[in-house]
Amino acid sequence: MSRQKDWEEYENFLRDEELAEGTIRIYLRQAKLLTEELHGEPLTKEWMLLYRDRMERKKFSDATLNLHIIALNRYLKYISREDCMLKTRKIQKQRNLENVLSREEYQTMLRCARGTGRMKYYYIMKTMASTGIRVSELMYFTVESIGKNHIYVRNKGKSRDIYLPGRIQKELAGYCSLAGIREGIIFRGNGPRGITREAVYQMMQRMAAEAGIPRQKVHPHSFRHLFARTYMDYYGNIAELADILGHSSLETTRIYTACSVDEKRKRMEELGF
C-alpha cells in the first residue's frame, strides 16, 4: 500500500471514523513508516514483534510507544491483518499532576498579553480558563453563541454543553465589538476557519517565554487543567466537574483530585514521624 491513491483511501477511512486531525496524521505516519521498514518483506507477527523491539530501543516513553502501537494496530485492522496486531505496554496509572499552571502564572500571562496588545491571545487564554474547554472547542465560540448561557458542541463523537459564565459572555462581546467581529467564529486563523491547535500552542509558547513562565507548563490543555484544579479546590464535586469537562468517566476526572509529588512529600513530612 505504497501508492498515493491507497494512502488517500486510508486517510478517508480514518476521517470517516471521525478521528481528530492530529490523530489522523499520527496514524498515517506510523502506517507509512511500517511499509517503508518492510522493504517488500512478508508481513508476519514475528516481524511485527521485531519491529516493536526496534521501536523500544529508540527509548520512547511507554505512552508514546503505546500510541505508535495503537496507530499500527488501526492500520493492520484496516488491511485485515489482525493476526499481526501488537499488545500495548501496561502503564501504572500516575496519580500525580505535575507542571500545572498556577493561578498567579496565568494572571502573569494575561497581563503580558494585554500589555503587548495581543488581545486575541488574551481572550483565548481567558476563555479556556473560564470554561475548561478543549482547544478544539474554541471553534464553537461564535458571535451568535456568546449571548447564550451555554453552547452545544459535538466533539470526538460526543455531544455536550459548554457553560458560559456571565463575565466571559460580557468580555467576549466587548472583544468582538472592538475587533470588528460581527458574525461567525470569534477566534480564527488566517481565514474564516477556527484557529488550529498548533497555532494556539505556538501562541502560548511565545507568551510563556515573554512572561517568564516555564514552557513545559504552558500548552493548549494548561488552562483546562487550571480550571479543573481550581473548581475542585472551590467545590470538591467531582461528578459536577466531570459533567462540565465532558468526561464520560469519573476516572478521567479523578486526576484533578491528585496532587503533585512535591505536595505529597510535604504532606508526609508534616506527619512528623
C-alpha positions in Angstrom: 0.0 0.0 0.0 2.6 2.5 -1.1 0.8 4.3 -3.8 -0.6 7.8 -3.1 -4.1 6.7 -4.0 -4.0 3.9 -1.4 -2.9 6.4 1.3 -5.7 8.8 0.3 -8.2 5.9 0.7 -6.8 5.1 4.2 -6.9 8.8 5.2 -10.6 8.9 4.1 -11.2 5.8 6.1 -9.8 7.5 9.2 -11.8 10.6 8.6 -15.0 8.5 8.3 -14.1 7.2 11.8 -14.3 10.9 13.0 -10.8 11.0 14.4 -9.2 14.3 15.2 -6.8 15.8 12.6 -3.8 15.3 14.8 -4.7 11.6 15.4 -5.1 11.1 11.6 -1.6 12.5 11.0 -0.1 10.2 13.6 -1.9 7.1 12.3 -0.9 7.9 8.7 2.7 8.5 9.6 3.0 5.2 11.5 1.4 3.2 8.7 3.8 4.7 6.2 6.8 4.1 8.4 5.8 0.5 8.8 5.5 -0.1 5.0 8.9 1.6 4.4 10.5 -0.7 7.0 9.1 -3.8 5.5 11.0 -3.3 2.2 8.8 -5.8 0.5 9.3 -8.5 3.2 6.2 -10.6 4.1 4.2 -9.2 7.0 4.1 -11.6 9.9 3.5 -11.5 13.6 7.2 -12.3 14.2 8.3 -9.4 12.0 5.9 -7.1 13.9 7.4 -8.2 17.3 10.9 -7.4 16.0 9.6 -4.1 14.8 8.3 -3.3 18.2 11.7 -4.2 19.7 13.3 -1.7 17.4 10.9 0.9 18.5 11.6 0.2 22.1 15.4 0.6 21.5 14.6 4.2 20.4 13.7 4.8 24.1 10.3 6.2 23.5 8.2 6.7 26.7 5.7 4.0 27.4 2.9 6.3 26.5 4.5 7.2 23.1 5.2 3.6 22.3 1.6 2.7 23.1 0.4 5.5 20.8 2.5 4.1 18.0 1.2 0.6 18.6 -2.4 1.7 18.6 -1.7 3.5 15.3 -0.2 0.4 13.8 -3.0 -1.8 15.0 -5.5 0.5 13.4 -3.7 0.1 10.1 -3.3 -3.6 10.4 -7.0 -4.0 11.1 -7.7 -1.8 8.0 -5.8 -4.2 5.8 -7.4 -7.3 7.5 -4.2 -8.4 9.3 -5.5 -8.6 12.8 -3.2 -11.6 13.3 -0.2 -9.3 13.3 -1.6 -6.8 15.8 0.6 -6.0 18.9 -0.3 -5.6 22.6 0.3 -2.3 24.2 2.6 -2.0 27.2 0.9 -1.8 30.6 1.5 1.5 32.3 1.0 2.1 36.0 -1.6 4.8 36.4 0.0 8.0 37.7 -1.9 9.8 40.4 0.3 12.9 40.3 -0.5 16.1 38.4 2.8 17.8 37.5 3.7 21.1 35.8 0.2 22.6 36.2 0.0 26.3 35.5 -0.7 28.2 38.7 -3.3 31.0 39.0 -0.6 33.5 39.6 1.3 32.4 36.4 -2.0 32.5 34.5 -2.5 36.1 35.6 1.0 37.0 34.6 0.4 35.7 31.1 -2.8 37.6 30.9 -1.0 40.8 31.9 1.7 40.1 29.4 -0.8 39.6 26.6 -2.7 42.7 27.4 0.4 44.8 27.9 1.7 43.9 24.5 -1.7 44.5 22.8 -2.2 40.8 21.9 -5.9 40.8 22.8 -6.7 37.8 20.7 -4.2 35.8 22.8 -5.6 37.4 26.0 -9.2 36.3 25.2 -8.2 32.8 24.1 -6.5 32.2 27.4 -9.3 33.8 29.3 -12.0 31.8 27.5 -10.2 28.5 28.1 -9.5 29.1 31.7 -13.1 30.4 32.4 -14.8 27.4 30.8 -12.4 24.5 30.9 -12.9 23.7 27.2 -10.6 21.7 25.0 -8.7 23.8 22.4 -10.6 22.1 19.6 -13.8 23.6 21.1 -12.8 27.2 20.5 -14.3 26.9 17.1 -17.8 26.7 18.7 -17.4 30.2 20.2 -19.2 32.4 17.7 -20.6 35.9 17.9 -24.1 34.3 17.7 -23.4 31.9 20.6 -21.9 34.1 23.3 -25.3 35.7 24.2 -26.5 32.3 25.4 -25.8 30.6 28.7 -24.4 27.5 27.1 -23.0 26.3 23.8 -23.9 22.9 22.4 -20.9 21.1 20.9 -20.2 17.8 19.2 -16.5 16.8 19.6 -14.7 13.4 19.4 -18.1 11.7 18.6 -19.6 13.1 21.8 -22.2 15.8 22.5 -22.2 18.1 25.4 -22.9 21.7 26.6 -20.3 24.2 27.4 -21.5 26.5 30.1 -20.8 30.2 29.8 -20.3 32.4 33.0 -21.8 35.8 32.6 -18.4 37.5 33.0 -16.9 35.8 30.0 -20.0 36.4 27.9 -19.7 40.2 28.5 -15.9 40.2 27.9 -16.2 38.3 24.6 -19.0 40.6 23.4 -16.8 43.6 24.2 -13.8 42.0 22.4 -15.9 41.3 19.3 -17.1 44.8 19.2 -13.6 46.3 19.5 -12.1 43.8 17.0 -14.9 44.3 14.5 -16.0 40.7 14.6 -19.7 40.8 13.7 -20.5 37.2 12.9 -19.2 33.6 12.9 -16.2 32.1 14.7 -14.6 34.5 17.1 -11.1 33.0 17.2 -10.0 32.5 13.6 -6.8 31.5 11.8 -5.7 33.4 8.8 -9.0 32.6 7.0 -12.6 32.2 8.2 -12.0 28.9 9.8 -11.2 28.4 13.5 -7.7 28.8 14.8 -5.8 25.5 14.9 -4.4 23.6 17.9 -0.9 24.1 16.5 -1.3 27.9 16.2 -2.7 28.1 19.8 0.3 26.0 21.0 2.8 28.3 19.3 1.0 31.3 20.6 1.1 30.0 24.2 4.8 29.1 23.9 5.6 32.7 22.8 3.6 34.1 25.6 5.2 31.8 28.2 8.7 32.9 27.1 7.8 36.6 27.2 6.1 36.3 30.6 8.9 34.2 32.1 6.8 31.1 32.7 8.3 27.7 32.2 7.3 26.5 28.8 6.6 22.9 29.9 3.7 24.4 32.0 2.1 26.1 29.0 0.3 24.1 26.3 -3.3 24.1 25.0 -4.5 21.9 27.9 -2.9 24.0 30.6 -5.9 26.2 31.0 -8.3 23.3 31.1 -6.1 21.8 33.9 -6.1 25.1 35.7 -9.9 25.4 35.5 -10.4 21.8 36.8 -8.0 22.1 39.7 -9.5 25.5 40.7 -13.0 24.1 40.5 -12.1 21.1 42.7 -10.4 23.4 45.2 -13.5 25.5 45.5 -16.3 22.9 45.3 -14.8 19.4 45.5 -17.6 18.0 43.4 -16.0 15.5 41.1 -19.3 14.4 39.4 -20.2 18.0 38.6 -16.7 18.7 37.3 -16.9 15.6 35.0 -20.1 17.0 33.5 -18.6 20.4 32.9 -15.5 18.9 31.3 -17.4 16.5 29.2 -15.8 13.4 30.7 -17.8 10.1 30.2 -15.9 8.5 33.2 -15.2 9.8 36.7 -11.8 8.1 36.4 -10.7 10.6 33.8 -11.7 13.4 36.1 -10.1 11.9 39.2 -6.7 13.1 38.2 -7.7 16.6 39.3 -8.1 15.3 42.8 -4.5 14.3 42.8 -1.6 16.5 44.0 1.9 16.8 42.8 4.9 14.7 44.0 6.2 17.7 46.0 2.8 18.3 47.6 2.7 14.6 48.6 6.2 14.8 50.0 5.3 17.9 52.0 2.2 16.3 53.5 4.3 13.3 54.5 6.8 15.5 56.2 4.1 17.2 58.2 3.1 13.9 59.7 6.1 14.3 61.9 7.3 10.7 62.0 
